[in-house]
Every structure is written in C-alpha cells, then in structure tokens.
Amino acid sequence: MLTNLQAADAWIEFPGGSGDCEIPQATQAIIRERQWRQIGPRTGAAAEDIAISRWEDPRSTSSHQATTPEDRYFVGIALKATRAKLTRDRQVIFDGTMPAGTLYLTAPSNPVAVQFQSPCAFLHFHISADHFPEQSSATEGLNDLVLLRDPLAAELGKALIELGDAADREFTRCIGQTLAMHLARLELPRARVNALPKWRLRRVEQYVADHFHRCISLSELAKVAGLSRMHFAAQFRVATGYRPREYLLNHRIEQAKTLLATTERPLAEIALAVGFSTQAHFSTVFKRISDQSPARWRLASKGERREVQAVPPRRPSTERGWISAAA
C-alpha cells in the first residue's frame, strides 16, 4: 500500500552519527546491523518489546530479503534519500526515490525483498505486535505501507540520530512507543491515486536533470509525461512524495551542494548555475531544505572531508560494504 501524508515543504537532512568509535553491541540502545533487518539474539535487543537498529550501506547497488517475525511489526525510516524497489511475493510494493524521512512498514510474518540503487541509511524499529490493536481497520492497512512524507516519523528519527550512541534504552523505547501509537492511529486515505508509471517518471526525472538550470513549468512537465496537469501532479506526488515544484527545488539544491563541496565558486554564481534568479532566493530555499545556509553547509562539508582524510586506512573487512560506524 502506497500513500502520502500532508507535510510541510521542509526537506529533512539528518545529521551524521557520533563519530567512528566502537561501542559493544550489548550496551548500545541503537544496534548496528550486520545483515539487513537482523539484530541478532546475542545483543539482547531481540527479546525486548521495542528494539531499534541502524542499517547503512555505501554501495551503489545492493539486494536483501527478510521476513518479519511473527510477533513483530517492522518499521524503517530513511535517514537520507535513496532509490529503492520493495517487493513481496513478486509484487512490487514501491519502486522509486525515498526521500529522507520516508517511512515503510511490514506486518508480522510477511517477507519483503529490497533492491537499493544508491547508498542508503535507515533506522529500523522492531515493534511488538502488542502495541497495535488486533483486527482493527488501522492495522489492516499497515502492511506494505509506504509514507513518503511523514513529518512525525522523520522528527522521531532525527531525535535518535542526534543523540547517537548517547541514547539510552529507556529513551529509545519511548520513541518506539510514540511511533507505534502514531501508526496505530493513522487515518489512511480511502481514495487511491495511482502512482505515475515508472517509464513516465523516468522521462520527467531526466527532463528535470537536463533543464533544471532554467524555469520549468508544471504544464511543461505534464507534457513530457503525456498527461494533463491535474493527473500528472497527483500521480507524480504519489510516486515521489513531492509536488513537482518541490522536486525541482530539491534537485536544484542537490546540484548546488555538489558545486559547494567541489568548487570555490561564489554563492551568487552557484545560485544562477542551478536555476535561481537571485542569491537571496537561493539562500532562502537552501536553508529551508537543508536547515543550514549555503555558506555554513559548505564549511561543514569541507570539515567532514578533512576528518575523513585524516582517518588512517583500515584493514579490508571480509564483510565488504558494511559501515560499522555512523556515517
């Protein structure tokens, strides 16, 4: 089931973790997964009614599968934007871009497979079925649920990541309970709008990638998709979680971040290069989406690169592709 909740225009960027230190798994409130959605019985978290884990993979492509335990609901919250395809029993649940803050859920005993087509980072909540009312209309709609823009879930995830390894089990359990109550009380829309077909979506995405530096109207994008403005806007939002203009602005900001991180070009020049008419408008949109001004983001980006360069190389791991420490 794919749906979309009303949300503010702000795009949520989650901060990084709390450094590159190793803490014994048994003492961590947020468990680092070594296999997708697997927390392992040795951590002790598997016996708790609410357990939280973190999964990260820097690879551009990866595939995984798992079955939710019979007494648990599984909830994932994306910590950064990624491309993913979720399937169950050969049926596609979701195929597209998951913005940061995307929430997806599977019910007890249900298998799910995923193909990530870009690096990813997720918080995973393993919540006892006791936290959800049995056989209610709410829980019937929770299986295979994907919420592309759920502000509360995004803020709960952000609160956990900001604390990092300093979070204790009581705090994480409280966050998990709040999330469970939120999901159990969701009023899911009855009217269903089909998502924009994949082939139409790719045409629009490519068009935006080629022309983001100039003004692009809704009518122009609808024409590229071969639909009316009304049908295109509704189907695009279901497929991506964005209104078309939101998507265009976020694409411009992502391009701007690349220029900020890799060049010394002035902000005014970057603003024009990515399609903004003034530096002031660029700075306003950048701060609303990233919670930082372009100048502060550039300084932080350079600081992170220096820290990475200062870390001595490690011996190659047999578990290639897994990041054991926070990003």
C-alpha angles and dihedrals in degrees: 000000000000122000140149131223125211111263142169118269092250117116112217119227111190117218121239125264129270102279136281100298123128119232121185110262092231091063097044120103089199110048121215107230119223091187124036110274092351118121098171128227093254092071091064090226092100090072095052122096090234123029128173126203138172129227125193132172124175095193119113091228133023138152130210141165135197142164120229111239115256093247098044144074115214122216126183126193119193114231093194137011115283141161114244143168116205120194137175123190089348091304115124111235097176136354120178146049119337110203120212107282095035112147125205129178139193127193127234119294094010122130122220133182127200137195114197115202096188138025112296144193126189142174110222123205118199103195127184114245087234088079091065125067113249120250095353125146088247097057092043089065097045100081113101089000116164120188110186095187114029108152097190094051090047092052092047090052091047091052091055095047093049090058093041114169090355090073114106127214094254091055094046091047090053090052090049092050091050090051092049092051090048093052094044091055098045115131101211117204115258096207111076124207116198117239119249106271114259095245092052091046092053091051091053093045091051091047091052091047090053098043107026091115091071136048112287119189128210089243090055093053092044089054091051089052092045094236140109116268093252096048093042095051093049096045093043091054092051091049097046109016090239137099107237093254091049089052092050092049093048091049090052092050092050089052089048091053090055090053093045092051099043105033140043094224115144118260093245091055092048090049091057092043093058097044107271118130095213138024090233093058090045092052092047094052093041093054093045091052100037103028088234137080116251091251094052092045090052092051092048091048092053091048092053091050091052091051091050092049090050094056110096116238116267130224109268112265125226087225093068117191097026120117108209094185131055118281 
